[in-house]
Amino acid sequence: MPEGAPVLIVRLRSLGDVVLLTPALSALHAWRPDLRLCVLVEPFCAPLLEGNPAVAELLLMKGFLAAARDLRHRHFPVVYNQHAGPSSALLVAAIGAPQRVCWTRRQFSFVYNVLVPDPGGRIHTVEHRIEQFYATGLPRRPIPPARVYPQPDAVAAVADVLSARGIAAGTPYAVLHPGAKYFTKRWAIDKFLALARWLREKHGIEPVFNLGLGEAEIAAEVRHQCGNEFVLLDSLGLRQLIALIAGCRMFIGNDSGPAHIASALARPVVAIFGSSSSVHWRPWQTKHRVVQNDFPCNPCRGDRCYAFAEPRCILSVTFDQVCDAADGLLGETSVSADGVGSSALQSRASQ
C-alpha cells in the first residue's frame, strides 16, 4: 500500500462486533499510521468509533444503493469485509475495489480475490477478526485492547441524569444489564434484583440498571418487581450509555453488547453466559470473571433451547456464583477507578 492510501473496512450490525473490531484498528494504525482507515458501520453503532484515533473517517450505511454509489466514487484500493454476510458481499462487489478481502467459504465468495482461511477453533472473536489483516501484511504482535471513547458532553449529561436520580458525583455505582437478544442468554431478573441489594448492603455500591430502547418488556418487568427501589435507565442513547459505563465501579450483565463496551472502557466485568460461547465472546483484555456452567450442548444458536425443555445453561447460574465473581473482582486491590490493565480472570463452574 502506498503512503497515505485509503483502506475501507466494512463492519455492519451489532454493537459487540464493532467494539471487537477496535483492537485490529489500533494494531493497523500503530503499524501504518499513514494509512487512512475508513470504517463503514450502521448509523446506530457510530458512537462506538467516535473519537477513535485510528479511524480517519467514519462512514454510515444509510442504504445499499447510496452507499454503493458513494463508496465506488472514492476508489478504495482495498476493501476488508469483516461482516462477511451476503448483503455486504454484494456491496463489496458494487464498490469495485481492486483488492477485496474476506474469509474462505462465505456466501458469494466469488466476489473476493483475497480469501483468508478461517482460523476456527477455540479462539476469541478479536483473534479471529484480526486474521484478515495478518494475512495481508500486518505483523503478528501482541493484540491491543478494545477501546471506545466517552465524549465530554455525554459524560456531563449522564452525571446530570444520575444526580437527578439521587446518585451524587463520586458515589460508586455498578451498572447491571439484565438484557440480551435471546432468552437463553438472560439471567433471571429476580436474581439481578437480589444482586443489586447485595451490592448496596455489602459493598456500599449503588446499583444502576440499564436496558436499551429495544428491551422495553424487560425494563417493564424490572419496574414491576422493584418499583422505585433502584435506578433504572432505559432511554439512554449509545453515547450516554458509553459515558454511564465509563464511570462505573463494575459492570455485571449478560453476554451482550454493553458487556463488550465495558471491556473497551477497561471496567471490571462480571459476564454471565448461557447459550453463547465464553471462549469466543468473553471480555477482552480487562479484568473480568466469566460465570458459566458447562453443558455438552454449549454453545448453540440461542434462539431456542435445542437440548432441553428449558435453557438449563442460563437457569443453572446461581446467585452465589455471581456474588463470588463480583467479590473476587472487588477484592483485587489492583482494580482502579481509571482503568484496568492486567490479565483477565475467569470463574467457571462445571456442570
Summary of the structure (lengths in Angstrom):
residues: 351
radius of gyration: 20.7
end to end distance: 50.7
largest distance: 60.8
contacts: 1153
relative contact order: 0.12
helix: 38%
strand: 16%
